[in-house]
Amino acid sequence: MSQLTTDSFKAITELFHRISGIKLVESKHALVQSRLQKLSLEAGETDINIFVQKMVRGQMPEELLVSVVDKLTTNETYFFREPQHFEDLVRRAQGQGDGGEFLVWSGASSSGEEAYSIAMVLADKLGMNPSSRPWSIRGTDLSTAVVESARQGLYPMDRARNVPADYLRRFCLQGFGPYEGQLLINRELRSRVQFQCANLMQPLPPLPMFDVIFLRNVLIYFDGPAKTAIVSRVMERLKPGGVLYPGHAESLASLGLPLKAIAPAIYQHA
Ligand SMILES: C[S@@+](CC[C@H](N)C(=O)[O-])C[C@H]1O[C@@H](n2cnc3c(N)ncnc32)[C@H](O)[C@@H]1O
């Protein structure tokens, strides 16, 4: 199999940057090569550099470009990541609010663990029956592959290690037969979470106004101007007084936006 040249690396990462806003630096060369190699072979191209050339010139089918973007995004996530946000979420969900539907957006939802963690907490604290306060969750991501897998809500059992035992019992089904070793988020919980593709670098699809927005572990991939553009776009969907949670390593303080830091990694729409 051929090696990805420096020129091809530059060409494919520039294309990826134009689409996603994410810059992949030269130290990711081997990673990019290994992630694209299989795609190249599947497309019937044994020379990865020709594959890249055709991709950049728009001579490959659109679905392959989608697969390239899927392969080059980093989708690491897990249930109940950065738990302090879930504690804050409970306080807000149980607070007065406007009394209407409590709406939460997971703005880079990856394979859905974050959105389903939110759903478990809200199902527990607000309930699921018609007399309780209504709530629902949107999950969006750039990658079509992770959006599809989030919709399924099927995970290897070992991914559930942070899910409280009580939530596992109430909201997850244990797989058997061909699904041995997997868990499925139950249908009722899945019905409260809607996933769709959305690129944070482009105008957003129609979305409601949210009480809480999770925008975690995605801003780290962008430079200052892209970060500002993304956060301002996302804030247009945040209710006044609503809160935005970036990841704990992602400060929004220097962006000059009307956001007030009210606790570590918790910002309120001023
Ligand atoms: C590391 S995961 C974080 C998932 C989850 N929020 C968490 O904290 O566990 C980052 C996600 O951001 C998505 N992403 C990257 N660039 C994006 C963009 N321009 N628009 C929307 N999502 C993007 C990736 O596809 C990936 O699923």
PDBQT file of the ligand as one rigid body, heavy atoms in Angstrom, charges set to zero:
ROOT
HETATM    1  C1  LIG A 301     -14.833  14.503  21.099  1.00  0.00    +0.000 C 
HETATM    2  S1  LIG A 301     -16.479  14.446  20.516  1.00  0.00    +0.000 S 
HETATM    3  C2  LIG A 301     -17.351  15.135  21.915  1.00  0.00    +0.000 C 
HETATM    4  C3  LIG A 301     -18.660  14.443  22.179  1.00  0.00    +0.000 C 
HETATM    5  C4  LIG A 301     -19.414  14.894  23.438  1.00  0.00    +0.000 C 
HETATM    6  N1  LIG A 301     -19.856  16.249  23.310  1.00  0.00    +0.000 N 
HETATM    7  C5  LIG A 301     -18.583  14.724  24.678  1.00  0.00    +0.000 C 
HETATM    8  O1  LIG A 301     -18.168  15.707  25.282  1.00  0.00    +0.000 OA
HETATM    9  O2  LIG A 301     -18.346  13.578  25.063  1.00  0.00    +0.000 OA
HETATM   10  C6  LIG A 301     -16.497  15.804  19.348  1.00  0.00    +0.000 C 
HETATM   11  C7  LIG A 301     -17.627  15.712  18.359  1.00  0.00    +0.000 C 
HETATM   12  O3  LIG A 301     -17.688  16.960  17.649  1.00  0.00    +0.000 OA
HETATM   13  C8  LIG A 301     -18.092  16.695  16.324  1.00  0.00    +0.000 C 
HETATM   14  N2  LIG A 301     -17.740  17.826  15.450  1.00  0.00    +0.000 N 
HETATM   15  C9  LIG A 301     -16.516  18.188  15.012  1.00  0.00    +0.000 A 
HETATM   16  N3  LIG A 301     -16.598  19.252  14.196  1.00  0.00    +0.000 NA
HETATM   17  C10 LIG A 301     -17.901  19.584  14.111  1.00  0.00    +0.000 A 
HETATM   18  C11 LIG A 301     -18.621  20.580  13.415  1.00  0.00    +0.000 A 
HETATM   19  N4  LIG A 301     -18.008  21.464  12.610  1.00  0.00    +0.000 N 
HETATM   20  N5  LIG A 301     -19.967  20.612  13.562  1.00  0.00    +0.000 NA
HETATM   21  C12 LIG A 301     -20.602  19.715  14.364  1.00  0.00    +0.000 A 
HETATM   22  N6  LIG A 301     -19.977  18.742  15.052  1.00  0.00    +0.000 NA
HETATM   23  C13 LIG A 301     -18.636  18.677  14.928  1.00  0.00    +0.000 A 
HETATM   24  C14 LIG A 301     -17.347  15.416  15.975  1.00  0.00    +0.000 C 
HETATM   25  O4  LIG A 301     -17.950  14.730  14.893  1.00  0.00    +0.000 OA
HETATM   26  C15 LIG A 301     -17.422  14.635  17.304  1.00  0.00    +0.000 C 
HETATM   27  O5  LIG A 301     -18.502  13.736  17.318  1.00  0.00    +0.000 OA
ENDROOT
TORSDOF 0
